[in-house]
Amino acid sequence: MSALHLPRAPIVIISDVLVYASLLQDILQDEGYPAITYDLHPDACRFVSLMEPDLLILDLQAKTNPALSIAFLESLRHDPHCCAMAILVCTPIPNADIRRLIQPYGSMLAKPFALPAFLAAVDTRLDRGAPANVRSVLTGALSVA
């Protein structure tokens, strides 16, 4: 990826398991995207608001407490810096409440996913205009955007 297509701000990866967030960060940085990680806890919304990323990736594991994720997404919707932010939620078990909350401005990628599917989803959320044949790689992805 050329520097001409880099986002203005880093991609923020919020996760309930930082080792997975670090893995996603490494993948994105290897592709030339600036990326930073943060733990999913009550002050995560404030961190995201301060960072003003071009894309927020919310990585949720199967054992995640949906209430914390839902509270986080609801707080983003009410933050003037975050309400129009592009969001990609990666999760093995899409929760109907999470899907409802991100519908206005996000999409979901079901786990497990292939690396090309993840990168295509990132490009799509960053409005990189991934061609239709690349979007078809998103097998198993639920796009609600």
TIMI-2910 file (N, C-alpha, C, CB; in pm, 1 decimal, decimal comma, always signed):
<rs>
+----------+----------+----------+----------+----------+----------+----------+----------+----------+----------+----------+----------+------+
!      n_x !      n_y !      n_z !     ca_x !     ca_y !     ca_z !      c_x !      c_y !      c_z !     cb_x !     cb_y !     cb_z ! resn !
+----------+----------+----------+----------+----------+----------+----------+----------+----------+----------+----------+----------+------+
!    +84,5 !   -117,2 !     +0,0 !     +0,0 !     +0,0 !     +0,0 !    +88,6 !   +122,9 !     +0,0 !    -95,9 !     +0,1 !   +121,0 !  Met !
!    +59,1 !   +217,2 !    -85,2 !   +140,5 !   +337,9 !    -92,4 !    +98,9 !   +435,5 !    +15,8 !   +129,2 !   +403,3 !   -230,5 !  Ser !
!   +191,3 !   +522,4 !    +52,2 !   +163,4 !   +621,4 !   +156,0 !    +51,2 !   +715,6 !   +114,4 !   +289,3 !   +701,3 !   +188,1 !  Ala !
!    +27,0 !   +729,3 !    -15,0 !    -78,6 !   +815,4 !    -64,5 !   -216,0 !   +771,9 !    -15,3 !    -76,4 !   +817,9 !   -214,9 !  Leu !
!   -234,2 !   +642,3 !    +11,4 !   -363,6 !   +589,3 !    +51,0 !   -377,3 !   +564,0 !   +200,4 !   -389,4 !   +463,4 !    -22,0 !  His !
!   -281,6 !   +607,5 !   +280,3 !   -291,0 !   +585,1 !   +423,3 !   -399,5 !   +673,5 !   +484,4 !   -156,1 !   +611,6 !   +490,6 !  Leu !
!   -466,9 !   +622,8 !   +587,5 !   -564,0 !   +706,2 !   +657,0 !   -494,3 !   +823,4 !   +724,7 !   -642,4 !   +623,7 !   +760,2 !  Pro !
!   -569,9 !   +928,3 !   +752,8 !   -512,9 !  +1044,8 !   +820,1 !   -471,8 !  +1011,9 !   +962,7 !   -612,5 !  +1160,0 !   +820,0 !  Arg !
!   -549,7 !   +927,9 !  +1026,4 !   -526,6 !   +894,0 !  +1166,7 !   -508,2 !   +743,2 !  +1177,4 !   -644,6 !   +942,6 !  +1257,1 !  Ala !
!   -449,5 !   +698,5 !  +1288,0 !   -433,3 !   +554,1 !  +1300,4 !   -567,7 !   +482,9 !  +1311,1 !   -347,5 !   +521,4 !  +1421,5 !  Pro !
!   -569,0 !   +359,5 !  +1268,5 !   -683,0 !   +273,6 !  +1292,4 !   -673,6 !   +232,6 !  +1439,0 !   -685,2 !   +148,2 !  +1194,7 !  Ile !
!   -781,6 !   +245,8 !  +1512,7 !   -783,4 !   +205,3 !  +1652,7 !   -848,2 !    +68,1 !  +1662,0 !   -859,1 !   +309,3 !  +1741,2 !  Val !
!   -781,1 !    -22,6 !  +1731,5 !   -831,5 !   -157,8 !  +1752,1 !   -862,7 !   -173,1 !  +1900,8 !   -727,9 !   -266,4 !  +1703,5 !  Ile !
!   -988,8 !   -191,4 !  +1931,3 !  -1032,8 !   -212,8 !  +2069,3 !  -1066,2 !   -361,5 !  +2081,5 !  -1157,8 !   -120,8 !  +2107,2 !  Ile !
!  -1014,4 !   -426,0 !  +2185,0 !  -1039,8 !   -568,8 !  +2201,3 !  -1047,8 !   -604,1 !  +2348,6 !   -930,9 !   -651,8 !  +2132,3 !  Ser !
!  -1121,0 !   -711,2 !  +2375,8 !  -1125,7 !   -762,8 !  +2511,7 !  -1008,7 !   -857,5 !  +2538,7 !  -1258,6 !   -834,3 !  +2536,6 !  Asp !
!   -933,9 !   -892,2 !  +2435,4 !   -813,9 !   -975,7 !  +2448,8 !   -701,9 !   -905,6 !  +2371,3 !   -838,5 !  -1123,8 !  +2394,8 !  Val !
!   -610,1 !   -842,2 !  +2443,7 !   -509,1 !   -759,4 !  +2378,3 !   -415,7 !   -836,8 !  +2287,5 !   -429,0 !   -688,4 !  +2480,8 !  Leu !
!   -395,3 !   -965,6 !  +2311,4 !   -307,5 !  -1041,4 !  +2222,6 !   -368,1 !  -1048,1 !  +2082,1 !   -283,4 !  -1183,9 !  +2278,3 !  Val !
!   -500,7 !  -1058,6 !  +2072,4 !   -565,3 !  -1058,1 !  +1941,0 !   -558,0 !   -919,1 !  +1878,0 !   -712,1 !  -1103,8 !  +1952,9 !  Tyr !
!   -573,9 !   -817,5 !  +1958,7 !   -562,3 !   -681,0 !  +1907,7 !   -422,4 !   -657,0 !  +1852,9 !   -594,8 !   -578,5 !  +2017,9 !  Ala !
!   -321,7 !   -706,8 !  +1923,2 !   -183,2 !   -691,0 !  +1877,1 !   -160,0 !   -763,5 !  +1745,3 !    -85,4 !   -743,1 !  +1982,7 !  Ser !
!   -220,9 !   -880,0 !  +1729,3 !   -209,6 !   -953,7 !  +1603,8 !   -271,0 !   -873,4 !  +1489,2 !   -278,1 !  -1091,3 !  +1615,6 !  Leu !
!   -390,4 !   -817,9 !  +1510,3 !   -453,5 !   -735,3 !  +1406,8 !   -370,2 !   -610,6 !  +1378,2 !   -595,9 !   -695,1 !  +1449,4 !  Leu !
!   -313,1 !   -552,9 !  +1482,5 !   -226,7 !   -436,6 !  +1465,1 !   -106,4 !   -471,6 !  +1377,2 !   -179,5 !   -383,6 !  +1601,7 !  Gln !
!    -43,1 !   -583,7 !  +1404,6 !    +72,2 !   -627,0 !  +1324,3 !    +33,2 !   -647,1 !  +1178,2 !   +131,2 !   -757,2 !  +1381,0 !  Asp !
!    -81,5 !   -710,6 !  +1155,1 !   -128,7 !   -733,7 !  +1017,9 !   -149,1 !   -600,5 !   +946,4 !   -260,6 !   -815,5 !  +1017,9 !  Ile !
!   -216,9 !   -507,2 !  +1012,7 !   -243,4 !   -376,7 !   +950,6 !   -114,8 !   -299,1 !   +925,2 !   -336,8 !   -294,2 !  +1038,8 !  Leu !
!    -23,2 !   -301,5 !  +1021,2 !   +102,5 !   -229,9 !  +1003,1 !   +186,0 !   -292,1 !   +891,9 !   +181,7 !   -228,4 !  +1133,4 !  Gln !
!   +180,8 !   -424,0 !   +877,7 !   +251,4 !   -489,5 !   +767,3 !   +195,5 !   -445,6 !   +632,2 !   +242,1 !   -642,1 !   +780,8 !  Asp !
!    +68,6 !   -406,6 !   +629,3 !     +4,4 !   -358,6 !   +506,6 !    +20,0 !   -207,2 !   +488,0 !   -143,6 !   -395,1 !   +508,0 !  Glu !
!    +88,6 !   -141,5 !   +582,0 !   +114,1 !     +1,1 !   +569,3 !    +15,2 !    +92,1 !   +640,2 !   +116,5 !    +36,2 !   +428,1 !  Gly !
!    -76,9 !    +35,2 !   +716,7 !   -173,0 !   +116,9 !   +791,3 !   -116,1 !   +151,8 !   +928,2 !   -308,3 !    +43,1 !   +806,2 !  Tyr !
!   -129,1 !   +276,8 !   +971,3 !    -95,6 !   +306,6 !  +1110,3 !   -206,5 !   +249,7 !  +1198,8 !    -78,1 !   +461,6 !  +1133,3 !  Pro !
!   -170,8 !   +181,8 !  +1306,0 !   -270,9 !   +118,8 !  +1392,1 !   -224,9 !   +121,7 !  +1536,8 !   -297,9 !    -26,1 !  +1347,6 !  Ala !
!   -321,6 !   +132,5 !  +1627,2 !   -294,3 !   +134,4 !  +1770,3 !   -401,9 !    +51,1 !  +1840,0 !   -290,9 !   +281,4 !  +1826,0 !  Ile !
!   -364,9 !    -13,0 !  +1951,2 !   -459,7 !    -97,4 !  +2023,7 !   -496,6 !    -35,8 !  +2158,1 !   -401,5 !   -237,2 !  +2044,4 !  Thr !
!   -611,4 !    -80,5 !  +2208,6 !   -657,5 !    -37,3 !  +2340,5 !   -750,7 !   -143,6 !  +2395,0 !   -728,6 !   +101,8 !  +2334,1 !  Tyr !
!   -749,8 !   -161,2 !  +2524,1 !   -833,0 !   -261,1 !  +2589,3 !   -979,4 !   -215,2 !  +2595,0 !   -780,3 !   -289,8 !  +2730,7 !  Asp !
!  -1070,4 !   -310,7 !  +2583,2 !  -1213,4 !   -280,4 !  +2595,0 !  -1248,7 !   -269,6 !  +2743,0 !  -1300,8 !   -389,9 !  +2524,5 !  Leu !
!  -1261,7 !   -147,3 !  +2790,6 !  -1309,5 !   -122,1 !  +2926,3 !  -1375,1 !    +14,6 !  +2927,9 !  -1193,3 !   -130,2 !  +3031,0 !  His !
!  -1432,5 !    +56,4 !  +3039,2 !  -1517,6 !   +176,2 !  +3040,0 !  -1457,5 !   +304,6 !  +2982,4 !  -1557,5 !   +203,1 !  +3177,3 !  Pro !
!  -1326,9 !   +325,2 !  +2990,4 !  -1271,3 !   +449,1 !  +2936,1 !  -1229,1 !   +437,3 !  +2789,7 !  -1153,0 !   +491,8 !  +3018,8 !  Asp !
!  -1261,3 !   +325,7 !  +2724,2 !  -1223,6 !   +306,9 !  +2583,7 !  -1288,9 !   +410,5 !  +2492,9 !  -1261,7 !   +166,7 !  +2537,3 !  Ala !
!  -1411,2 !   +448,8 !  +2521,6 !  -1478,5 !   +549,5 !  +2438,9 !  -1403,7 !   +682,6 !  +2444,1 !  -1624,6 !   +568,7 !  +2485,2 !  Cys !
!  -1358,4 !   +720,5 !  +2560,7 !  -1282,2 !   +845,6 !  +2574,2 !  -1153,8 !   +838,8 !  +2492,1 !  -1249,0 !   +873,8 !  +2723,1 !  Arg !
!  -1084,6 !   +723,8 !  +2496,2 !   -962,9 !   +705,6 !  +2418,7 !   -991,8 !   +719,2 !  +2269,0 !   -900,3 !   +568,7 !  +2449,0 !  Phe !
!  -1096,0 !   +651,9 !  +2222,2 !  -1133,1 !   +658,4 !  +2080,1 !  -1167,3 !   +801,4 !  +2041,4 !  -1252,6 !   +564,8 !  +2049,8 !  Val !
!  -1241,5 !   +871,4 !  +2126,8 !  -1278,3 !  +1010,3 !  +2099,2 !  -1155,2 !  +1099,1 !  +2085,9 !  -1369,2 !  +1063,7 !  +2209,5 !  Ser !
!  -1057,0 !  +1077,5 !  +2171,0 !   -933,9 !  +1157,2 !  +2164,9 !   -851,8 !  +1125,7 !  +2040,3 !   -849,2 !  +1133,2 !  +2289,5 !  Leu !
!   -850,6 !   +998,2 !  +1999,5 !   -771,7 !   +956,0 !  +1883,3 !   -835,9 !   +996,8 !  +1751,2 !   -752,4 !   +805,8 !  +1885,8 !  Met !
!   -969,1 !  +1006,3 !  +1746,9 !  -1043,2 !  +1038,3 !  +1624,6 !   -992,8 !   +957,5 !  +1504,6 !  -1032,6 !  +1188,1 !  +1594,6 !  Glu !
!  -1000,1 !   +824,8 !  +1513,3 !   -948,1 !   +740,9 !  +1404,3 !  -1037,3 !   +743,6 !  +1280,9 !   -932,4 !   +597,6 !  +1451,9 !  Pro !
!   -979,8 !   +709,1 !  +1167,6 !  -1058,8 !   +693,0 !  +1045,0 !  -1139,5 !   +564,8 !  +1050,5 !   -967,9 !   +693,0 !   +921,0 !  Asp !
!  -1093,3 !   +467,8 !  +1129,9 !  -1161,9 !   +340,0 !  +1142,9 !  -1139,4 !   +286,7 !  +1283,2 !  -1112,6 !   +238,5 !  +1036,4 !  Leu !
!  -1245,9 !   +235,6 !  +1342,1 !  -1239,3 !   +166,1 !  +1469,6 !  -1269,3 !    +19,2 !  +1443,4 !  -1339,1 !   +227,4 !  +1574,1 !  Leu !
!  -1179,0 !    -67,0 !  +1485,2 !  -1202,7 !   -210,9 !  +1477,3 !  -1230,4 !   -258,5 !  +1618,6 !  -1080,7 !   -287,7 !  +1413,0 !  Ile !
!  -1348,3 !   -315,4 !  +1638,1 !  -1387,2 !   -370,2 !  +1767,4 !  -1378,8 !   -521,3 !  +1756,0 !  -1531,3 !   -323,3 !  +1810,2 !  Leu !
!  -1279,7 !   -579,2 !  +1823,1 !  -1254,6 !   -722,9 !  +1815,7 !  -1311,2 !   -788,1 !  +1941,1 !  -1101,9 !   -753,3 !  +1800,7 !  Asp !
!  -1414,0 !   -871,8 !  +1922,9 !  -1480,1 !   -936,4 !  +2036,0 !  -1463,7 !  -1087,4 !  +2027,0 !  -1629,5 !   -898,7 !  +2040,8 !  Leu !
!  -1434,7 !  -1149,8 !  +2138,4 !  -1418,5 !  -1294,3 !  +2143,4 !  -1550,5 !  -1360,6 !  +2180,5 !  -1308,7 !  -1333,1 !  +2243,5 !  Gln !
!  -1555,1 !  -1491,6 !  +2167,1 !  -1678,1 !  -1567,6 !  +2191,9 !  -1727,9 !  -1552,4 !  +2335,2 !  -1655,3 !  -1714,3 !  +2161,5 !  Ala !
!  -1637,6 !  -1535,0 !  +2429,4 !  -1677,9 !  -1528,7 !  +2569,7 !  -1695,9 !  -1385,5 !  +2619,4 !  -1575,9 !  -1599,5 !  +2655,6 !  Lys !
!  -1698,2 !  -1290,6 !  +2528,8 !  -1714,5 !  -1150,7 !  +2565,7 !  -1849,3 !  -1128,5 !  +2631,2 !  -1699,4 !  -1060,4 !  +2443,5 !  Thr !
!  -1849,2 !  -1045,4 !  +2731,7 !  -1974,8 !  -1002,9 !  +2792,2 !  -2038,2 !   -901,2 !  +2697,8 !  -1952,6 !   -942,4 !  +2936,4 !  Asn !
!  -2149,4 !   -935,5 !  +2632,6 !  -2209,9 !   -842,8 !  +2536,3 !  -2249,4 !   -709,4 !  +2598,9 !  -2331,8 !   -906,6 !  +2473,4 !  Pro !
!  -2279,7 !   -706,9 !  +2727,8 !  -2322,5 !   -581,7 !  +2791,4 !  -2213,9 !   -474,5 !  +2783,1 !  -2359,8 !   -606,8 !  +2937,9 !  Ala !
!  -2087,6 !   -512,3 !  +2802,9 !  -1977,5 !   -415,2 !  +2794,4 !  -1962,8 !   -363,7 !  +2651,6 !  -1844,7 !   -478,6 !  +2842,2 !  Leu !
!  -1972,5 !   -453,3 !  +2554,3 !  -1962,2 !   -413,7 !  +2413,5 !  -2077,0 !   -321,9 !  +2374,3 !  -1960,6 !   -537,3 !  +2322,7 !  Ser !
!  -2196,9 !   -355,8 !  +2418,5 !  -2314,8 !   -274,9 !  +2387,1 !  -2302,6 !   -136,7 !  +2451,7 !  -2444,1 !   -345,7 !  +2435,2 !  Ile !
!  -2258,8 !   -131,9 !  +2577,1 !  -2239,8 !     -3,2 !  +2644,8 !  -2135,8 !    +81,4 !  +2572,1 !  -2197,4 !    -24,8 !  +2791,2 !  Ala !
!  -2028,0 !    +17,4 !  +2525,9 !  -1923,7 !    +88,2 !  +2451,9 !  -1979,7 !   +146,7 !  +2322,4 !  -1805,9 !     -6,1 !  +2421,2 !  Phe !
!  -2052,4 !    +65,1 !  +2245,0 !  -2109,6 !   +112,6 !  +2118,7 !  -2213,2 !   +223,0 !  +2141,2 !  -2173,5 !     -3,9 !  +2042,9 !  Leu !
!  -2293,0 !   +210,1 !  +2245,5 !  -2391,7 !   +314,4 !  +2274,7 !  -2322,2 !   +445,2 !  +2313,4 !  -2486,6 !   +268,9 !  +2387,8 !  Glu !
!  -2213,7 !   +436,0 !  +2389,6 !  -2142,4 !   +558,5 !  +2427,1 !  -2079,7 !   +624,5 !  +2304,7 !  -2033,9 !   +527,8 !  +2531,9 !  Ser !
!  -2034,7 !   +544,8 !  +2206,2 !  -1980,9 !   +602,1 !  +2083,0 !  -2088,6 !   +680,3 !  +2007,3 !  -1923,0 !   +491,3 !  +1993,6 !  Leu !
!  -2208,7 !   +626,1 !  +2004,7 !  -2318,3 !   +690,5 !  +1930,6 !  -2353,0 !   +827,1 !  +1987,4 !  -2442,2 !   +602,0 !  +1931,9 !  Arg !
!  -2325,1 !   +848,2 !  +2116,8 !  -2359,9 !   +975,0 !  +2181,1 !  -2242,1 !  +1071,7 !  +2190,7 !  -2414,3 !   +948,8 !  +2319,0 !  His !
!  -2126,0 !  +1029,2 !  +2144,3 !  -2007,5 !  +1114,6 !  +2146,9 !  -1998,7 !  +1190,1 !  +2014,4 !  -1877,8 !  +1030,6 !  +2172,3 !  Asp !
!  -1996,7 !  +1323,1 !  +2017,1 !  -1995,3 !  +1399,6 !  +1891,6 !  -1874,6 !  +1372,1 !  +1803,3 !  -2000,3 !  +1545,5 !  +1922,2 !  Pro !
!  -1761,9 !  +1326,9 !  +1861,2 !  -1643,2 !  +1295,1 !  +1782,4 !  -1650,8 !  +1156,7 !  +1719,2 !  -1519,9 !  +1304,6 !  +1869,0 !  His !
!  -1739,3 !  +1073,2 !  +1769,4 !  -1742,2 !   +932,3 !  +1727,6 !  -1869,3 !   +890,1 !  +1655,2 !  -1724,3 !   +845,2 !  +1846,7 !  Cys !
!  -1973,2 !   +970,3 !  +1659,6 !  -2103,9 !   +924,0 !  +1611,7 !  -2105,3 !   +890,2 !  +1462,4 !  -2208,2 !  +1029,3 !  +1639,7 !  Cys !
!  -2015,4 !   +945,3 !  +1384,2 !  -2012,1 !   +915,2 !  +1239,9 !  -1891,6 !   +829,7 !  +1201,8 !  -2010,3 !  +1044,9 !  +1159,0 !  Ala !
!  -1825,6 !   +773,1 !  +1299,7 !  -1704,1 !   +696,8 !  +1276,9 !  -1733,2 !   +562,9 !  +1207,5 !  -1632,3 !   +672,9 !  +1409,1 !  Met !
!  -1643,4 !   +523,2 !  +1118,7 !  -1653,1 !   +391,4 !  +1056,1 !  -1608,9 !   +286,2 !  +1157,2 !  -1566,5 !   +383,8 !   +926,0 !  Ala !
!  -1689,6 !   +180,2 !  +1169,8 !  -1661,4 !    +74,5 !  +1266,0 !  -1669,1 !    -60,3 !  +1196,7 !  -1759,5 !    +80,2 !  +1385,2 !  Ile !
!  -1574,6 !   -146,6 !  +1230,1 !  -1576,7 !   -285,0 !  +1185,8 !  -1571,3 !   -371,7 !  +1310,4 !  -1457,9 !   -316,9 !  +1088,0 !  Leu !
!  -1675,7 !   -451,4 !  +1332,2 !  -1679,9 !   -541,9 !  +1446,6 !  -1643,9 !   -681,7 !  +1398,7 !  -1820,0 !   -540,5 !  +1515,1 !  Val !
!  -1542,3 !   -740,6 !  +1459,5 !  -1500,4 !   -877,2 !  +1427,5 !  -1538,8 !   -965,2 !  +1546,3 !  -1345,0 !   -885,3 !  +1397,1 !  Cys !
!  -1625,1 !  -1063,7 !  +1521,2 !  -1672,5 !  -1147,5 !  +1630,5 !  -1715,7 !  -1284,2 !  +1579,1 !  -1788,3 !  -1079,3 !  +1703,9 !  Thr !
!  -1697,5 !  -1388,1 !  +1660,6 !  -1742,5 !  -1520,3 !  +1618,6 !  -1892,7 !  -1541,1 !  +1637,4 !  -1667,2 !  -1626,0 !  +1694,8 !  Pro !
!  -1952,0 !  -1463,9 !  +1725,6 !  -2094,6 !  -1479,2 !  +1754,5 !  -2161,2 !  -1342,4 !  +1745,8 !  -2117,3 !  -1543,2 !  +1895,2 !  Ile !
!  -2208,3 !  -1304,3 !  +1626,5 !  -2273,8 !  -1173,8 !  +1614,8 !  -2396,2 !  -1165,7 !  +1705,5 !  -2314,4 !  -1147,1 !  +1469,0 !  Pro !
!  -2398,2 !  -1064,7 !  +1788,2 !  -2507,4 !  -1039,9 !  +1880,7 !  -2606,7 !   -944,9 !  +1814,3 !  -2454,8 !   -981,3 !  +2015,3 !  Asn !
!  -2734,6 !   -975,4 !  +1822,9 !  -2837,2 !   -893,0 !  +1757,8 !  -2834,1 !   -749,2 !  +1807,7 !  -2975,8 !   -952,6 !  +1781,2 !  Ala !
!  -2808,2 !   -728,4 !  +1937,3 !  -2802,7 !   -592,3 !  +1990,7 !  -2681,9 !   -516,6 !  +1935,9 !  -2797,8 !   -595,2 !  +2144,2 !  Asp !
!  -2567,6 !   -585,1 !  +1924,6 !  -2448,2 !   -521,7 !  +1868,6 !  -2474,4 !   -486,1 !  +1721,8 !  -2323,6 !   -615,5 !  +1881,7 !  Ile !
!  -2533,1 !   -578,8 !  +1646,9 !  -2564,4 !   -555,0 !  +1505,9 !  -2655,8 !   -432,6 !  +1491,5 !  -2631,4 !   -680,0 !  +1443,2 !  Arg !
!  -2756,2 !   -421,7 !  +1578,1 !  -2848,8 !   -308,7 !  +1573,8 !  -2775,2 !   -177,1 !  +1601,4 !  -2962,8 !   -328,6 !  +1675,9 !  Arg !
!  -2683,7 !   -178,2 !  +1696,7 !  -2613,1 !    -55,8 !  +1734,0 !  -2516,5 !     -7,9 !  +1627,1 !  -2538,6 !    -77,0 !  +1862,3 !  Leu !
!  -2453,9 !    -99,5 !  +1554,3 !  -2357,1 !    -54,5 !  +1453,8 !  -2419,8 !    -33,5 !  +1317,6 !  -2244,7 !   -154,0 !  +1442,1 !  Ile !
!  -2544,9 !    -71,5 !  +1301,0 !  -2608,3 !    -62,8 !  +1169,5 !  -2596,7 !    +75,3 !  +1105,3 !  -2753,3 !   -100,0 !  +1181,0 !  Gln !
!  -2613,2 !   +184,6 !  +1178,8 !  -2603,9 !   +315,3 !  +1111,8 !  -2465,2 !   +347,6 !  +1056,0 !  -2643,6 !   +423,3 !  +1207,9 !  Pro !
!  -2359,4 !   +288,0 !  +1112,2 !  -2226,4 !   +331,2 !  +1069,3 !  -2119,5 !   +223,5 !  +1077,2 !  -2183,7 !   +446,9 !  +1151,1 !  Tyr !
!  -2158,2 !    +98,1 !  +1078,4 !  -2057,3 !     -5,6 !  +1090,3 !  -2091,7 !   -130,3 !  +1013,3 !  -2036,6 !    -39,9 !  +1233,0 !  Gly !
!  -2003,9 !   -227,2 !  +1022,0 !  -2026,6 !   -356,5 !   +959,4 !  -1964,6 !   -463,2 !  +1048,2 !  -1967,1 !   -361,4 !   +815,0 !  Ser !
!  -2004,1 !   -587,7 !  +1023,0 !  -1953,2 !   -699,0 !  +1102,1 !  -1880,1 !   -797,4 !  +1012,3 !  -2067,4 !   -769,4 !  +1177,3 !  Met !
!  -1774,2 !   -855,4 !  +1065,3 !  -1700,3 !   -959,9 !   +997,2 !  -1698,9 !  -1079,5 !  +1091,0 !  -1554,6 !   -913,6 !   +958,6 !  Leu !
!  -1758,8 !  -1190,3 !  +1046,0 !  -1768,8 !  -1309,3 !  +1130,7 !  -1634,5 !  -1380,1 !  +1140,8 !  -1875,0 !  -1405,4 !  +1076,1 !  Ala !
!  -1602,5 !  -1425,5 !  +1261,3 !  -1482,5 !  -1505,4 !  +1284,6 !  -1520,0 !  -1652,1 !  +1274,7 !  -1418,6 !  -1473,3 !  +1423,4 !  Lys !
!  -1431,3 !  -1736,5 !  +1232,5 !  -1297,6 !  -1703,0 !  +1182,8 !  -1306,1 !  -1644,8 !  +1042,6 !  -1206,4 !  -1827,1 !  +1183,5 !  Pro !
!  -1209,8 !  -1562,1 !  +1007,9 !  -1206,3 !  -1503,9 !   +874,3 !  -1065,8 !  -1519,2 !   +817,1 !  -1249,1 !  -1354,3 !   +877,4 !  Phe !
!  -1058,6 !  -1517,8 !   +685,2 !   -930,5 !  -1524,7 !   +616,0 !   -869,6 !  -1384,6 !   +611,1 !   -947,3 !  -1583,5 !   +472,3 !  Ala !
!   -738,3 !  -1378,1 !   +606,8 !   -668,0 !  -1249,8 !   +601,4 !   -718,1 !  -1161,5 !   +486,5 !   -517,8 !  -1273,2 !   +586,9 !  Leu !
!   -737,4 !  -1214,4 !   +363,1 !   -788,4 !  -1128,8 !   +255,9 !   -926,7 !  -1071,0 !   +287,6 !   -794,5 !  -1207,2 !   +126,1 !  Pro !
!  -1009,6 !  -1147,4 !   +357,5 !  -1142,9 !  -1097,9 !   +394,8 !  -1131,1 !   -982,3 !   +493,3 !  -1228,4 !  -1211,5 !   +455,9 !  Ala !
!  -1040,9 !   -994,7 !   +590,1 !  -1020,0 !   -888,1 !   +687,7 !   -970,4 !   -761,7 !   +619,3 !   -920,5 !   -932,5 !   +795,4 !  Phe !
!   -869,0 !   -774,4 !   +533,9 !   -813,0 !   -657,2 !   +466,4 !   -913,6 !   -593,8 !   +371,0 !   -686,5 !   -695,5 !   +390,3 !  Leu !
!   -994,7 !   -675,4 !   +304,1 !  -1098,7 !   -620,7 !   +216,2 !  -1202,2 !   -544,8 !   +298,0 !  -1166,7 !   -733,4 !   +135,0 !  Ala !
!  -1236,8 !   -596,7 !   +415,4 !  -1333,4 !   -527,5 !   +501,2 !  -1276,3 !   -394,7 !   +550,4 !  -1372,5 !   -616,2 !   +621,1 !  Ala !
!  -1149,0 !   -393,0 !   +586,1 !  -1084,0 !   -268,3 !   +629,0 !  -1085,2 !   -168,1 !   +514,0 !   -937,8 !   -294,7 !   +676,7 !  Val !
!  -1043,6 !   -211,3 !   +395,6 !  -1042,3 !   -121,1 !   +280,0 !  -1181,5 !    -66,9 !   +249,9 !   -987,1 !   -193,2 !   +157,1 !  Asp !
!  -1282,1 !   -152,9 !   +258,1 !  -1418,7 !   -110,1 !   +231,2 !  -1464,1 !     -6,2 !   +332,6 !  -1513,3 !   -229,8 !   +232,5 !  Thr !
!  -1435,9 !    -28,7 !   +461,0 !  -1476,9 !    +67,3 !   +564,5 !  -1400,2 !   +199,0 !   +551,6 !  -1454,9 !     +7,4 !   +704,6 !  Arg !
!  -1279,7 !   +193,9 !   +497,0 !  -1203,4 !   +317,0 !   +476,7 !  -1237,4 !   +382,5 !   +342,9 !  -1053,4 !   +287,9 !   +483,9 !  Leu !
!  -1342,2 !   +330,9 !   +277,6 !  -1387,4 !   +384,7 !   +149,0 !  -1278,1 !   +378,9 !    +43,7 !  -1434,8 !   +528,2 !   +165,6 !  Asp !
!  -1207,7 !   +267,4 !    +40,9 !  -1103,6 !   +249,5 !    -60,1 !  -1162,3 !   +195,4 !   -189,9 !   -994,4 !   +155,4 !     -8,4 !  Arg !
!  -1292,3 !   +166,6 !   -188,4 !  -1357,2 !   +120,6 !   -310,3 !  -1307,0 !    -14,1 !   -357,1 !  -1338,1 !   +220,6 !   -418,7 !  Gly !
!  -1301,9 !   -112,3 !   -268,9 !  -1258,9 !   -245,7 !   -309,8 !  -1349,3 !   -295,5 !   -421,1 !  -1260,3 !   -344,0 !   -190,0 !  Ala !
!  -1292,6 !   -349,8 !   -528,0 !  -1374,4 !   -398,3 !   -637,9 !  -1466,9 !   -510,8 !   -595,0 !  -1286,8 !   -444,7 !   -750,8 !  Pro !
!  -1573,0 !   -532,9 !   -670,1 !  -1674,9 !   -631,7 !   -635,7 !  -1614,9 !   -770,1 !   -616,2 !  -1781,9 !   -636,5 !   -743,5 !  Ala !
!  -1514,7 !   -807,5 !   -697,9 !  -1457,8 !   -941,2 !   -681,9 !  -1381,0 !   -954,7 !   -551,2 !  -1366,4 !   -973,7 !   -799,0 !  Asn !
!  -1324,7 !   -844,9 !   -499,3 !  -1258,1 !   -848,7 !   -369,3 !  -1363,0 !   -854,9 !   -259,1 !  -1165,9 !   -725,2 !   -350,2 !  Val !
!  -1473,1 !   -781,1 !   -273,8 !  -1578,3 !   -785,4 !   -173,7 !  -1638,9 !   -924,4 !   -163,6 !  -1686,2 !   -683,5 !   -206,1 !  Arg !
!  -1637,1 !  -1000,2 !   -271,2 !  -1694,0 !  -1134,2 !   -266,0 !  -1610,0 !  -1226,2 !   -178,4 !  -1706,1 !  -1192,2 !   -406,5 !  Ser !
!  -1487,2 !  -1185,8 !   -145,5 !  -1402,1 !  -1262,5 !    -55,8 !  -1459,9 !  -1261,8 !    +85,2 !  -1259,1 !  -1206,3 !    -55,7 !  Val !
!  -1548,3 !  -1169,0 !   +114,5 !  -1603,2 !  -1155,0 !   +247,5 !  -1701,6 !  -1265,5 !   +281,0 !  -1669,5 !  -1021,7 !   +261,5 !  Leu !
!  -1671,9 !  -1386,3 !   +243,6 !  -1756,2 !  -1500,5 !   +273,9 !  -1769,8 !  -1511,3 !   +425,2 !  -1698,0 !  -1631,5 !   +213,0 !  Thr !
!  -1892,0 !  -1522,3 !   +471,3 !  -1916,1 !  -1531,9 !   +614,3 !  -1929,5 !  -1396,7 !   +680,1 !  -1806,1 !  -1608,4 !   +679,8 !  Gly !
!  -1912,6 !  -1289,7 !   +605,8 !  -1923,3 !  -1156,2 !   +664,6 !  -2066,0 !  -1107,3 !   +650,4 !  -1824,4 !  -1057,0 !   +597,7 !  Ala !
!  -2109,7 !  -1037,9 !   +752,0 !  -2240,8 !   -975,2 !   +749,4 !  -2217,5 !   -825,8 !   +742,2 !  -2327,6 !  -1014,5 !   +874,6 !  Leu !
!  -2244,0 !   -766,5 !   +630,4 !  -2226,0 !   -622,4 !   +614,7 !  -2360,7 !   -556,5 !   +633,1 !  -2164,3 !   -586,6 !   +475,8 !  Ser !
!  -2367,0 !   -466,1 !   +727,6 !  -2491,7 !   -396,8 !   +753,0 !  -2481,2 !   -249,2 !   +717,6 !  -2532,2 !   -413,0 !   +898,1 !  Val !
!  -2369,3 !   -212,7 !   +656,2 !  -2349,7 !    -72,0 !   +619,5 !  -2410,3 !    -45,0 !   +483,6 !  -2200,3 !    -35,2 !   +619,4 !  Ala !
+----------+----------+----------+----------+----------+----------+----------+----------+----------+----------+----------+----------+------+
</rs>
